[in-house]
Amino acid sequence: MKAPKHPPAMHTLLNAPCFVGCNRAILKALANALLEECRQNQCGYENLAQWCGALQARYEALLAPPFKKVYNATGVLLSTNLGRAPLESGALRELEILSGYVDLEVDLERAMRFERAFQAQNLLKALFNAPDALILNNNASALVLVASVFAPKSKRKQTLLSYGQLVEIGGGFRAHELLESVTHLKLVGSTNKTYLRDYKNACSDASALLASVHWSNFSMQGFVASVPSKSLFALAQEKGLVLYEDLGSVQSLEHTKKALKSAHLLSFSADKLLGSVQAGIVLGEREHIEAMRAHPLYRAFRVDKITLFLLTKSLQGYLQGQKTPLQAFLEQDKDVLLNKALKLHRALSQIAGLKAFVIPTQARIGGGVQMEDLESFGVQIQANIDSKALYHALYKRGVAGVVRSDCVVLDVCALFEKDFFAITHFVQEILKSP
């Protein structure tokens, strides 16, 4: 953009023919923002048509669909950028019931107000053999609520956390910084080694909570030591503290049931291996869950009716032996994945000017889930255009692949076969464009 000599007057811009029928108040707010940005950056457009085009693009962006379909060929099953776990289509179709009124917080039999999460909480208790359960809007909320209830800064209470669990995950989020906002944090041990004696030596009259935070997307090996949950639980009981374990994600139902035996409270995200919507699930002893439910912050962290509906459907599916889309992906063996890759390869091989090869790949679960990589397959494609240009052209159309060795690789692990036709069409469209 060149520096403008004379930015158009507001009325001239708003009265342009292309804006007939547009919401004038919204259009004016967008125009003010556009003009201010141009003044600050000392840039602009050469004529009225260009100014109108820039304003129209902003207006249309506001009215665009909130999400666009993405074809996940990255080989990462739980990508936060791509919405984590895909949801079961049948449950989504049933959401139509929310176009009217529903019994969210009322018992129709008794005509009385009722706990909105009662059914989902009972499903969680049955699924994980837990004394009680609480549902929050995400797992970070669980961290804040637990510390606020059992070790509040306002009462000068203290939470113990190992130096080895000062974790940063995507988006610069640090669990310990969140804890420090509501509790006095006492760090124990060292980065690579923390012993039970470190926790014992750190205990004081102010200590109220023992916290254990999952490592998310990294691991430490070699000269390391950490304290098993059973030992921490015994210490917590001896000292009259509450032990809270942030699992990050369910690893498996059995793993979570086992972890529950060595903690007063634990929490995890519902949109990771559980394969449901974003929510924070807290399981634990009834008295501790009740204390959290009674805290004022619970009102701020509770889930809405859409989340509650979809989470309930997911949990019902688990109890009935149904598989989530994520489970179906995880259960693919090498033969299934190879056949998927061969099908995509056959479709792509029909495109003139494109070289396609089936190659072995390593897929990952992602989402901070600490499991080994998955053996998978992908289709490596090359054309008479730069690989990065091809990658970006596909990305603009919603096909998220990866660039490797000057080629674009489409990993089939997290792809649905029904989408192969669309992916092939997009590749063909890119190669035909000038």
Salt bridges, closest charged atoms under 4 A:
GLU36 OE1 - ARG39 NH1 3.47
GLU37 OE1 - ARG58 NH2 2.72
GLU46 OE2 - LYS2 NZ 2.98
GLU94 OE1 - LYS313 NZ 3.15
GLU105 OE1 - ARG113 NH2 2.84
GLU105 OE2 - ARG116 NE 2.65
GLU105 OE2 - ARG302 NH1 2.95
ASP107 OD2 - ARG110 NE 2.90
ASP132 OD2 - ARG293 NH1 3.66
GLU168 OE1 - ARG174 NE 2.65
GLU177 OE2 - ARG174 NH1 3.30
ASP246 OD1 - HIS214 ND1 3.60
GLU254 OE2 - LYS257 NZ 3.64
ASP271 OD1 - ARG84 NH1 3.06
GLU285 OE1 - HIS288 ND1 3.31
GLU290 OE2 - ARG293 NH1 2.78
GLU331 OE1 - LYS323 NZ 3.72
GLU375 OE1 - LYS334 NZ 3.26
GLU417 OE1 - LYS343 NZ 2.87
ASP419 OD2 - LYS69 NZ 3.66
ASP419 OD1 - LYS418 NZ 3.74
GLU429 OE1 - ARG397 NE 2.61
GLU429 OE2 - HIS425 NE2 3.86
